[in-house]
Amino acid sequence: MEGQLNRVDVTVLPAGWRRLDSEIAGNWSAALSPDGRHMAYVSDRGGVPAVWVQPVGSELAFRVDTGPEPVSTVCWSSGGGWLACQIAPGGAPRHEVWLVRPDGSDLHQVAGFGADTAENMRWLPGRPVLALTENLTTAVLIDVTAGERTVVAAGDLVSLLDVDPAGRFALLRYGPRGARQIVLRDLTGGTEKPVTRGERAVFSPGGGCVYALSQDGEFPVLLRIAGDAVEVLTQSPTSPASTAGGGSGEVEDFVVTADGRTAALLWNVRGGESEIALIDLDHDGDRAPAVLGPLPGLVAADMTWSFDGSTLGFSAEGPGQPNGVWVWQRGTGEVRAVSAEPASPVAIRPVLRSFPAHDGLTLTGWLFTPRTPGPHPTVVWLHGGPEAQERPGHGPLFQSLADRGIAVFAANVRGSSGFGRSFVDADNGALRYAAIEDVRTCVEYLRGAGIADRVGVMGRSYGGYLTLAALTWFPDLFDVGVDICGMSNFATFYEHTEPWIASAAVSKYGHPVHDAELLRELSPIHRIDRLRAPLLVVHGANDSNVPVIEATQVVDALAARDHPHRYLLFPGEGHELLHRTARADFLRETLDWLETHLTK
């Protein structure tokens, strides 16, 4: 048996260890100044995610001091006077919101006090008013000039999306994961009118209509709603570039200019790549999207307009290319970097593979293959969520494994996003057994195609749960496992996680009381005696999303059986490893663990 390894205990690097530059996350959360001349963003270049401001077209950047805690998101007010920063104290899922001037002055906290968490920040266009939600129970407006805080709505699983310019109506979102409804609330009378099922909606700049990304159908579509009139502005699953060979996809996000004339659409195409397209909202006829491209990375996010609509900012990443922040300028049509790391010239570009599941459902995944002849020792990677998607992004772990002769199959089993509503819902409740079976199907495909010989499985968050499930359901299938902050026992997860996380999870996993028998059967801790593979368990000590008890009960059970395992605990980290040093330690130890059990 191998004992616990604590990150702070690792002080001496082994001889011959080479620097792992791929621990860099890069730059993200692009936020343009109103005139488009400066960009604020979050970067980990200093070792911890922090806010930086940089002139567009200049390499000169300066850090805005918001204290020692990691920053996850920054938003620039439409008046230009404030940056709103979402901060994760202790690296935990709980967030605070702080305001600071772009020059670094007047830093003060406005939300997420005590045990509360604040999220979903949005500056109301043209107003010094910040909209946000606390604890998924309280919708709040903060007037930063008057110093006033107004509660717009309160209730279970409520989130504030927007308030119209006249302050008469609010767009609210209700419900648990995968079943959220957007409603229009009359703030005077308190009445509410359903808008659509979905996650994202905003008022037009004048407040005369609503733009909503509707999830009422199989694929999301962008709607414009004016009174009882509903207009569909996009058609899914056809992407803007499909006529040029781009193939099918779905729209996943949108941002509208402050003058209401243009919308930028972010499309998920070709199994996880990105396209950005513009549509003219003034045009009443056929709105043929104008595709911006080629993008500087395969995967884009964080779209943001300057207030005058002259510049569109976004982040982009790709294989061996950490996240960078970029701008597209309307006047020239040019895409240029604000701050971006160069792509590695030797990075392995993954290939999308698809194959049928046991019940005929199509599964996909991105395959990273070493340059040496196969078959190879192979790791099946399972993403979190489960309503997330494995995409051809930076993937430092995948690149490092492939560099060492270990293939990686980053799977999108049922429950993943990007493939339609039915696929996302295909693992809800008792359907989770089929998602566990998907992991076995992935291994059978990899071996049958001559890709894999020895096989390991690993994943993070929900992917960590699915790793534990696969290892205990199919104990003879795997040679090694890595569980990263995964759930091992649904009963203790519901008991110890944050209340708003527990409430939102019921629609996906089941009710902790009404579905207790099902959740017990689906909990890997009750099958842990079937585990055969050596297991590395990784967790953040401050994780309150998947609390650390989910790791310790697995480690205690393995220690009692004298089963080969290692426990890697990260003090000062939460559900994600936010500090670069922590990611470097994780990468080094995980590579050593997998190499030891797959190649030696």
Order of alpha helices (4+ residues) and beta strands (2+ residues): beta-beta-beta-beta-beta-beta-beta-beta-beta-beta-beta-beta-beta-beta-beta-beta-beta-beta-beta-beta-beta-beta-beta-beta-beta-beta-beta-beta-beta-beta-beta-alpha-beta-alpha-alpha-beta-alpha-beta-alpha-alpha-alpha-beta-alpha-beta-alpha
